[in-house]
Amino acid sequence: YHRVDVTEDYRWLEDGNAAEVKAWGQLQTNYARGILDKLPGVDAVRQRVQKILAAETVEYYDVAYRNGRHFSMKRQPPLQQPFIVMLESPHDTTTERVVVDPNAIDAEGSTSIDWYKPSPDGTLVAVSLSVSGTEVGDLHVYDCTSGERVHEIIPRVNTGTAGGDICWSPDCNGFYYTRHPRSGERPPEDMNFYQQVYYHRLGTSTEQDRYELGKDSPRIAETQLTADLDTGRVLATIQDGDGGEFAHYLRKVDGTWIQFSSFGDRVLQAEFGPRDDLFIISRAGAPRGKILHTPIASLPELTRAKTIIAQGDDTFVTSFWGHTSLLVTDDRLYVTYQLGGPSELRAFDHQGAEAARPRQLPVANVGDLVRLADGEILFGTSSYLEPETKYIFQPGDSADARGKTIKTALAATSPVDFDDV
C-alpha cells in the first residue's frame, strides 16, 4: 500500500481453539503472572479490586416526570435487568414502587427495557421490550397503578439498527410511534431499516394505525418524536443514519406536516417553547453552535429566525436519543455546554440573557435534564469523585435571584469514598 509492504503476522491467532494459540496464550499468562504476582502489596490490591467490582451498587437513571409522578429506571444488582419505578418524591426512595420489572416478566433475565415513555397524565407507561439483546422491541402499555399490562402490543417499534421512539398525544388516548417493516413488507436485509411514523389509538388494532411520515426518509433514517402538550403539535427529528445530519418536520394542528430543515443545513436540534415557538440549535456558520428562536407561524421559513444566543468559546452539546441537552421552561433555557472533557449546565432567559445557573460539581459531567412543576428542573451529574446523582434546581425569584440546588435521594451508591480527595 503506497509503496509499503504490509504483512499480517498474527493471522494464525484468530482461531482461539487452535492448540498453538492456546499454548501461546498460556506462555503469555505465565510471563505476566511471573511479574505481576511478585509486586509488593499485590494480594491487598487484588482483594480490594474484587470487592469494588463485586459491590451491588444501585443506580437511578432516565428519570421522567408526569403530572406529579416521578419515574426512573433503576439498576439494582444482583437483579439481571434494570426496571421502572415510580416515586412520590425524588427525595424519598421509600416511596418508590415497581411499575415494570423485566426480571419478573422473564425469570431467565433475557428480556430488557429498550426505553419507556409515561403518558402525560402519569397513569400509563409505554415500554419497548426486547429479548436476548436483539434490541428489536415491541411496545407494551402498562397501568402505572396496578403494574398490569393493558391494551394491545405494537410490534417492531425499535431495532438495534435504527432505534425507535414514541410520543403520547395530549389526551393520552394514543401515541405517535416509529414503525419498522413487518413480515413480508421488505426483504430480510431491510427489516431493521426504512423507519416510518404511525399513529396508534389505544383499544384499536395496529392494522388500523394511521400513517404519518417517513415514506421518503432514507433507508437508514432514525427518528425522534416530541409532542407539544398544549397544542398537540408533533416535532419529528430525522437523522440520516449516525452521520450527524438532521431534517426536521412539524405536524401542525390540522394534521399536515411541514419540513423546516434539511440534511446538510446544520440545524441539529429543535425544542418546543411555551408560546407557539421553537428554540433551535444550529451550527450553520457557527461550528460551536448558536441558538435560534422562531415563532411556529413563520415556518417553514427559517431565514428570519433570530439568533438569541450566539456562538461562544464553548460548544453546545446537542442530543438526539435520550434526554434533551436544551431544556425549555416557561421562562428559562437550560443549555448544556462542553468544556473540553467536562460539561456544564447554564441558564438564560428566552431573550438570551444569562440567568442564575444550578450549582454544579467541579470537573463533572451533566445531563438527564427533566422539566418539573413550577419552573423547577431536575438534572443528573457525576464527577471523578462523586457517582451519578440527581439534583433539583429551583430558579428562585427576585428575593433569591441565585436559586437553590438541592441534592435528591436518586443517587448511585459507591463502594469507594473520595471524601479525602
C-alpha positions in Angstrom: 0.0 0.0 0.0 1.5 3.3 -1.1 4.8 1.5 -1.8 4.9 0.0 1.7 4.8 -3.8 2.2 2.2 -4.6 4.8 2.4 -8.1 6.3 -0.1 -9.9 8.5 2.0 -11.8 11.0 -0.8 -12.6 13.5 -3.5 -14.1 11.4 -2.8 -17.5 13.0 -4.0 -16.2 16.3 -7.6 -15.7 15.0 -8.6 -19.3 15.9 -8.9 -19.3 19.7 -9.5 -23.0 19.8 -6.3 -24.0 18.0 -3.7 -25.8 20.1 -0.8 -23.5 19.1 -2.9 -20.4 20.1 -3.8 -21.9 23.5 -0.1 -22.7 24.1 0.9 -19.2 23.1 -1.7 -17.7 25.4 -0.6 -19.8 28.3 3.0 -18.7 27.8 1.9 -15.1 27.8 -0.1 -15.7 31.0 2.8 -17.4 32.7 5.1 -14.5 31.8 2.7 -11.8 33.1 1.9 -13.7 36.3 5.7 -14.1 36.9 6.0 -10.3 37.1 2.7 -9.2 38.5 2.4 -11.7 41.3 5.8 -10.5 42.7 4.7 -6.9 43.0 4.6 -5.6 46.6 1.0 -5.5 48.0 -0.5 -7.4 45.1 -2.7 -9.5 47.4 -4.2 -6.5 49.1 -4.8 -4.8 45.7 -6.4 -7.9 44.3 -8.8 -8.2 47.3 -9.7 -4.5 47.1 -10.4 -4.6 43.4 -12.5 -7.7 43.7 -14.6 -6.1 46.5 -15.1 -3.0 44.4 -16.1 -4.9 41.3 -18.5 -7.2 43.2 -20.2 -4.3 45.0 -24.0 -4.3 44.5 -24.3 -0.6 43.6 -27.7 0.9 43.0 -28.2 3.5 40.2 -31.2 5.6 39.1 -31.2 7.0 35.6 -33.5 8.0 32.8 -35.9 10.0 35.1 -39.2 11.3 33.9 -41.9 13.5 35.4 -45.6 13.4 34.6 -48.5 15.1 36.4 -46.9 15.0 39.9 -45.4 11.5 39.4 -41.7 10.8 39.2 -40.4 7.8 37.2 -37.0 6.3 36.9 -35.1 3.3 35.6 -33.4 1.5 38.4 -30.4 -0.8 38.2 -30.1 -3.0 41.3 -27.6 -5.9 41.3 -27.8 -8.8 41.5 -31.0 -8.5 39.5 -30.2 -9.2 35.9 -32.1 -6.3 34.3 -32.9 -2.7 35.2 -36.6 -1.9 35.9 -39.0 1.0 36.1 -40.1 2.5 39.4 -42.5 5.3 40.3 -41.9 7.6 43.3 -44.0 10.2 45.1 -40.8 12.2 45.7 -37.2 12.1 44.4 -36.2 13.0 47.9 -37.6 9.7 49.4 -36.8 6.4 47.8 -39.0 4.6 50.3 -42.0 5.9 48.3 -40.9 4.0 45.2 -42.8 1.1 43.8 -42.1 -1.1 40.8 -44.1 -0.4 37.6 -42.5 -2.7 35.1 -39.9 -5.3 36.0 -38.4 -7.5 33.2 -36.9 -9.8 35.9 -40.5 -10.7 36.9 -41.6 -11.0 33.3 -38.8 -13.3 32.3 -37.1 -15.3 35.0 -34.2 -16.1 32.7 -33.3 -12.4 32.5 -33.2 -12.3 28.7 -36.0 -9.6 28.4 -34.8 -6.0 28.7 -36.3 -2.5 28.5 -35.1 -0.5 25.5 -36.8 2.7 26.6 -40.0 3.9 28.2 -42.4 6.9 28.0 -45.0 7.7 30.6 -48.3 9.2 29.4 -48.9 13.0 30.1 -51.3 12.2 32.9 -48.9 9.7 34.5 -51.4 6.8 34.5 -49.8 4.7 31.7 -46.3 3.9 30.6 -45.3 2.7 27.1 -42.3 0.4 27.2 -40.3 -1.1 24.4 -39.2 -4.6 25.4 -36.8 -6.8 23.5 -35.4 -10.3 24.0 -31.9 -11.7 24.1 -30.1 -8.5 23.3 -31.6 -8.1 19.9 -33.0 -4.6 20.7 -35.9 -5.5 18.3 -38.5 -4.1 20.7 -42.3 -4.4 20.8 -44.3 -1.7 22.5 -46.2 -2.7 25.6 -48.5 -0.4 27.7 -48.7 -0.8 31.5 -51.0 0.7 34.1 -48.8 2.6 36.5 -51.1 1.9 39.5 -51.6 -1.8 39.1 -48.5 -2.7 37.2 -50.6 -4.7 34.8 -50.1 -4.8 31.0 -53.1 -3.2 29.3 -54.1 -2.6 25.7 -52.6 -4.1 22.6 -48.9 -4.8 21.8 -47.4 -2.8 18.9 -44.8 -4.8 17.1 -41.3 -3.7 16.0 -41.2 -0.1 17.2 -37.5 -0.4 17.9 -34.5 -2.0 16.3 -30.8 -2.2 17.1 -30.1 -0.5 13.8 -32.4 2.5 13.8 -33.6 2.7 17.4 -37.2 3.9 18.0 -39.4 6.3 19.8 -42.9 7.4 20.7 -44.7 10.5 21.9 -48.1 10.5 23.5 -50.9 12.7 22.3 -52.1 15.2 24.9 -55.4 13.4 25.5 -53.5 10.1 26.4 -55.7 8.2 24.0 -52.9 7.2 21.7 -49.4 7.9 20.5 -47.2 8.5 17.5 -44.5 5.8 17.1 -41.7 4.6 14.9 -42.8 1.6 12.8 -40.3 -0.8 11.2 -41.2 -3.2 8.4 -43.4 -6.1 9.3 -43.3 -9.6 7.9 -43.5 -9.7 4.1 -43.2 -5.9 3.7 -39.5 -5.8 3.0 -36.7 -8.3 2.1 -34.9 -9.8 5.2 -31.9 -7.5 4.8 -34.2 -4.4 5.1 -36.3 -5.4 8.1 -34.4 -3.2 10.5 -34.4 -0.2 8.2 -37.0 2.1 6.5 -38.4 3.5 9.7 -41.7 5.4 9.4 -44.0 7.2 11.8 -47.6 6.0 12.5 -50.3 7.0 15.0 -52.0 4.3 17.2 -55.2 4.8 19.1 -55.5 2.7 22.2 -58.0 0.0 22.0 -57.8 -0.5 18.3 -56.0 -3.0 16.0 -52.5 -2.0 15.0 -53.5 -2.8 11.4 -55.8 0.3 11.6 -52.9 2.6 12.6 -52.6 5.8 10.6 -49.5 6.5 8.5 -48.0 9.9 9.3 -44.5 10.4 8.0 -41.3 8.7 6.7 -42.0 7.1 3.3 -39.5 9.5 1.7 -36.9 9.1 4.6 -33.5 7.5 3.9 -33.2 3.7 4.3 -31.0 4.3 7.4 -33.3 7.0 9.0 -33.5 7.3 12.7 -36.5 9.3 14.1 -37.1 11.1 17.4 -40.6 12.3 18.3 -41.8 15.1 20.7 -45.3 16.4 21.3 -46.4 19.8 22.5 -48.9 19.0 25.1 -50.6 22.4 24.9 -51.4 22.3 21.2 -51.0 18.7 20.1 -48.3 19.6 17.6 -45.6 17.0 16.9 -42.0 17.5 16.2 -40.1 14.8 14.2 -36.3 14.9 14.1 -34.9 12.5 11.5 -31.2 11.7 11.4 -29.6 10.3 8.2 -28.0 7.3 9.9 -25.5 8.3 12.5 -23.7 11.0 10.4 -25.0 14.0 12.4 -27.2 15.4 9.6 -30.8 16.1 10.5 -34.1 17.0 8.9 -37.0 18.5 11.0 -40.7 18.2 10.4 -43.6 19.7 12.3 -47.1 18.3 12.4 -49.5 21.2 12.6 -52.8 21.3 14.5 -54.7 20.5 11.3 -52.7 17.2 10.8 -50.4 18.3 7.9 -46.7 18.0 8.1 -44.2 20.8 7.1 -40.5 20.4 6.7 -38.4 23.3 8.0 -34.8 21.9 7.9 -33.0 19.6 5.6 -30.0 17.2 5.8 -26.8 19.3 5.5 -28.2 22.7 6.6 -26.6 22.3 10.0 -29.8 22.6 12.0 -29.3 19.9 14.7 -32.0 20.2 17.3 -35.3 21.9 17.9 -37.4 22.2 21.1 -41.0 23.5 21.6 -41.3 26.8 23.5 -44.3 27.8 25.7 -45.6 30.5 23.3 -46.2 28.7 20.0 -42.5 28.9 19.2 -39.4 26.9 18.7 -35.8 27.1 20.1 -33.3 25.7 17.6 -29.6 24.7 17.9 -27.8 25.4 14.6 -24.1 25.1 13.5 -24.6 27.0 10.3 -21.7 29.5 10.2 -21.2 28.6 13.9 -19.3 25.4 14.4 -19.6 25.6 18.2 -23.3 26.2 17.9 -25.8 29.0 18.3 -29.4 29.1 19.4 -32.2 30.5 17.2 -35.8 31.4 18.1 -38.7 31.5 15.7 -42.5 31.6 16.0 -44.1 28.5 14.6 -46.3 30.7 12.4 -43.1 31.7 10.5 -42.3 28.1 9.5 -41.2 26.6 7.2 -39.0 29.6 6.6 -36.0 29.7 9.0 -34.0 32.6 7.5 -36.0 35.1 9.7 -35.2 33.1 12.9 -33.5 35.3 15.4 -30.2 34.4 17.0 -30.7 34.8 20.7 -27.5 33.0 22.0 -24.5 33.5 19.7 -21.6 31.2 19.3 -19.2 31.5 22.2 -15.9 30.0 23.3 -17.5 26.7 24.5 -19.5 24.2 22.4 -23.2 23.5 22.7 -23.9 19.8 23.4 -26.7 18.5 21.2 -28.8 15.5 21.8 -30.8 13.0 19.8 -31.7 9.8 21.7 -32.5 10.2 25.4 -32.9 13.4 27.4 -32.5 16.7 25.7 -29.4 18.9 26.1 -31.6 22.0 25.6 -34.4 22.2 28.2 -37.1 24.9 27.8 -39.3 26.0 30.7 -41.9 28.8 30.8 -39.2 31.5 31.3 -35.8 29.8 31.1 -33.5 28.0 28.7 -31.1 25.4 30.2 -28.2 24.8 27.8 -25.6 22.1 28.1 -22.0 23.2 27.2 -19.0 21.1 26.5 -15.8 22.4 28.3 -13.2 20.1 26.6 -13.9 16.9 28.6 -16.3 18.1 31.3 -19.7 19.6 30.6 -21.7 22.3 32.3 -25.3 23.5 32.6 -26.0 27.2 32.0 -29.3 29.2 32.2 -30.7 32.0 30.1 -34.0 33.8 29.7 -35.9 33.5 26.5 -34.2 36.6 25.1 -30.8 35.0 25.6 -29.7 37.0 28.7 -27.8 34.9 31.3 -29.7 33.8 34.4 -28.8 32.0 37.6 -27.5 28.6 36.9 -27.6 25.5 39.1 -24.7 24.8 41.4 -22.6 22.0 39.9 -19.7 19.8 40.8 -16.3 20.8 39.5 -14.9 18.9 36.6 -18.1 17.0 36.1 -20.5 15.6 33.5 -24.1 16.9 33.4 -27.2 15.5 31.7 -30.6 13.9 32.2 -32.4 17.2 32.1 -36.1 16.9 33.2 -38.7 19.7 33.5 -40.6 19.6 36.7 -43.5 21.7 38.0 -43.4 25.4 39.0 -40.3 26.2 36.9 -38.1 23.7 38.6 -35.8 21.3 36.8 -34.0 18.0 37.6 -30.6 17.2 36.3 -28.0 14.5 36.8 -24.3 14.9 37.3 -21.2 12.9 38.1 -17.6 13.7 38.6 -14.3 11.9 39.3 -15.2 12.0 43.0 -19.0 11.6 43.1 -21.1 9.0 41.4 -24.2 9.8 39.3 -26.6 11.9 41.4 -29.8 13.7 40.6 -30.3 17.3 41.7 -33.3 19.7 41.6 -32.8 23.3 40.7 -35.3 25.9 41.9 -34.6 29.1 39.9 -35.9 31.4 42.6 -37.4 34.9 42.3 -36.3 38.4 42.8 -35.9 37.7 46.6 -33.5 34.8 45.8 -32.0 35.5 42.4 -29.3 32.8 42.9 -31.8 29.9 43.1 -31.3 26.7 45.1 -29.7 23.5 44.0 -30.9 20.5 46.1 -29.5 17.0 46.1 -32.1 14.3 45.8 -32.1 10.7 47.1 -31.7 9.5 43.5 -28.0 8.9 43.9 -25.8 5.9 42.8 -24.1 4.2 45.7 -20.3 3.6 45.6 -18.0 1.2 47.4 -15.3 3.9 47.2 -15.2 7.0 49.4 -13.4 10.0 47.9 -14.1 12.5 50.7 -10.4 12.9 51.5 -9.5 13.8 47.8 
